[in-house]
Structure formats: C-alpha cells, structure tokens
Amino acid sequence: MNCFQIIKCVLDEAYSQIPGDDVNKDNDIKEAIKYLREEYPSLLTGNKITYSDPITRFAYIYTYVTSHANLVCTLIEQDDNLGNLFNNSKVNVACIGGGPGSDFLGILKYLMTNKKSPTVKFQLCDKEKTWAESWYDVDDKIDPIFRISTSYLPLDVTKPDDWQAYNKYFQSDLFTMIYFMSEVYTFKDIANEYFANLFSQAKPGSLFLFVDNNNPSFYGWFDNLAKDNSIKIINNKTERMSLPNDEDKNDLEIYFEKFKAIGNPKINANVAYRVGRKE
Ligand SMILES: C[S@@+](CC[C@H](N)C(=O)[O-])C[C@H]1O[C@@H](n2cnc3c(N)ncnc32)[C@H](O)[C@@H]1O
C-alpha cells in the first residue's frame, strides 16, 4: 500500500464526518486548500492557521500528508543511523507537531517497503487534539504484521503549563519535527523554552529528524538548539525532493477529481533536513 492509498481511506472517514451536502462541503474544502496554500509562505512573519475545523484538516491531509510522509521515508532510507534504528525489536518515536500523521505514515511506509516489523510506539505531540480522529484506528487498516500503535499527547509548545505535564516521551528513541518549527517560528521567543527543555532532556543516543522549508531562519533555530544541548548533527543537507514514482495521485480517486482544479496534492519540496544524535 502506498501513502495515497492509506490517505484515501483516512479522507473517506474525514469527509463523511463533515456536516452538510457534498456541494457545500466541496466548496468549503476548495477554500481551505487555497487558504493553506496562501498562509504557509508567510510563516516567517505571522501564523494564524488553526486546524480545529474538520474542513481545514481534510484540506491539509489531502494536500500535504503524502508529500511529507514520503520525505520522511526517503530520508530514513538514505541515512543508516535512522534506518538501523528500525532493526531493533522495539522503537519509541515522538512526533512533535505530528498530529496530521505525516511523520508516522512516512515511518510506516519505510517499514513496509523495507520489510521491517519492530514494535513501534508513536506519540503524536500536537496542540490540536482532533487530529486523533484520523489516525486512532490506522493499525486496523494495515497488515497486522506491522505492530504499531499511536497515541496523542495534547500539548501546546507555547504553553508551559501544558507541556510541563509530560516527560515520559523524553525517553523516545527518535524525535521527528517535520514542518513544525516553521509553524511556530513567530512564537519563537516563547516556544524556545519548550525546545530547549526537550533537547536537553532527550536520552543520550536518541536521534532527531528535522525537515522544514529551506530557509536559514528555520534550520538556524534548530541548529542553535542542537549546538546548545549536545546534539551532534550527523547528516545535513538542503535539497529539492519529489514524490517517488510509486505514489499516484489517482489513488485519491474521487477526491483528486473533485479538487484537482483548485490544487493538486504537494509533489515537490525544497527542504532543509538534519539528522542529529544526542551525545
Ligand atoms: C504544518 S503542520 C505539520 C504536521 C506534520 N508534521 C507534517 O509534516 O505534515 C504543523 C502542526 O503543528 C501543530 N501545531 C501548531 N502550533 C502548535 C503548538 N503551539 N504546539 C503544538 N502543536 C502545534 C498543528 O496542529 C499541526 O498539526
């Protein structure tokens, strides 16, 4: 199963949960696709995006999740430090800002493609609790040979009272931050405390995977935090990446037909990525 096929099942459920008739739903989804596309380029100067509306979540999953999941999968395949982690029998992964499921789905695709089946526990740490609706039963949709579980940590990185309530996930083997630091960049002054705490509390040997827009403001923030908290950057690059050939937008079936005129799912990405290891 490729990502678009899993996403199609997730979109079926998400679509059925949006109230109203199809014509109105489709118009609202088209507006939301346009809205997200217009908002993301200005994350350096402000961010008013919220994902509490099921229409916005649908638009996000339709447009971005397959692309971001494939970035994660490709980067794990290209980096032995990450790939070898999944030769262990148990792996704990914390996906910071991972509510929409891209980070998790990318790792799942890596496991499927490379025929690895460790027990993997994913903690999706995100301020938007409603993302959980999309992924709580994903294990029922895949071959049971893959022993994965997902749980949500509803934390807001700009609210210390929120994030200070959790610390078990510091024991994770891998922390992913996929298009997350750009999302909270305009709250950098306050969110910095969260990241500094996370980076300093992570256990020695744990790995960090950072992927974001290729902009020095975003990756510079990650690099400074890594330097200050004994995280050695073991792989780093900026690169234009595209969806692999095994992903076919037509697998989105009816949704691709409905929305292709307003916006295709993301295919290309100009990314900066880092793999770090806690010393
Ligand atoms: C652009 S999405 C990236 C999601 C996913 N990692 C991906 O690559 O598709 C950003 C995510 O950050 C979450 N988020 C935004 N602000 C947050 C905050 N202050 N604390 C925690 N999560 C936040 C959003 O709910 C959303 O799921």
The ligand as an SDF file (V2000), in Angstrom:
LIG
                    3D

 27 29  0  0  0  0  0  0  0  0999 V2000
    2.3610   22.2060    9.1590 C   0  0  0  0  0  0  0  0  0  0  0  0
    1.6930   21.0490   10.2880 S   0  0  0  0  0  0  0  0  0  0  0  0
    2.9730   19.8090   10.1890 C   0  0  0  0  0  0  0  0  0  0  0  0
    2.4280   18.4980   10.5420 C   0  0  0  0  0  0  0  0  0  0  0  0
    3.2410   17.2750   10.1530 C   0  0  0  0  0  0  0  0  0  0  0  0
    4.4450   17.1420   10.9290 N   0  0  0  0  0  0  0  0  0  0  0  0
    3.5200   17.2620    8.6900 C   0  0  0  0  0  0  0  0  0  0  0  0
    4.6760   17.3520    8.2900 O   0  0  0  0  0  0  0  0  0  0  0  0
    2.5820   17.1580    7.9050 O   0  0  0  0  0  0  0  0  0  0  0  0
    2.0020   21.7660   11.8710 C   0  0  0  0  0  0  0  0  0  0  0  0
    1.3900   21.0440   13.0510 C   0  0  0  0  0  0  0  0  0  0  0  0
    1.7710   21.7450   14.2250 O   0  0  0  0  0  0  0  0  0  0  0  0
    0.6660   21.7840   15.1190 C   0  0  0  0  0  0  0  0  0  0  0  0
    0.8650   22.9620   15.9730 N   0  0  0  0  0  0  0  0  0  0  0  0
    0.7640   24.2610   15.6090 C   0  0  0  0  0  0  0  0  0  0  0  0
    1.0710   25.0540   16.6470 N   0  0  0  0  0  0  0  0  0  0  0  0
    1.3710   24.2340   17.7000 C   0  0  0  0  0  0  0  0  0  0  0  0
    1.7670   24.4560   19.0450 C   0  0  0  0  0  0  0  0  0  0  0  0
    1.8980   25.6870   19.5310 N   0  0  0  0  0  0  0  0  0  0  0  0
    2.0100   23.3810   19.8230 N   0  0  0  0  0  0  0  0  0  0  0  0
    1.8550   22.1340   19.3470 C   0  0  0  0  0  0  0  0  0  0  0  0
    1.4690   21.8620   18.0990 N   0  0  0  0  0  0  0  0  0  0  0  0
    1.2310   22.9000   17.2640 C   0  0  0  0  0  0  0  0  0  0  0  0
   -0.5440   21.8630   14.2240 C   0  0  0  0  0  0  0  0  0  0  0  0
   -1.7210   21.3880   14.8820 O   0  0  0  0  0  0  0  0  0  0  0  0
   -0.1250   20.9660   13.0620 C   0  0  0  0  0  0  0  0  0  0  0  0
   -0.5060   19.6490   13.2960 O   0  0  0  0  0  0  0  0  0  0  0  0
  1  2  1  0
  2  3  1  0
  2 10  1  0
  3  4  1  0
  4  5  1  0
  5  6  1  0
  5  7  1  0
  7  8  2  0
  7  9  1  0
 10 11  1  0
 11 12  1  0
 11 26  1  0
 12 13  1  0
 13 14  1  0
 13 24  1  0
 14 15  1  0
 14 23  1  0
 15 16  2  0
 16 17  1  0
 17 18  1  0
 17 23  2  0
 18 19  1  0
 18 20  2  0
 20 21  1  0
 21 22  2  0
 22 23  1  0
 24 25  1  0
 24 26  1  0
 26 27  1  0
M  CHG  2   2   1   9  -1
M  END
$$$$
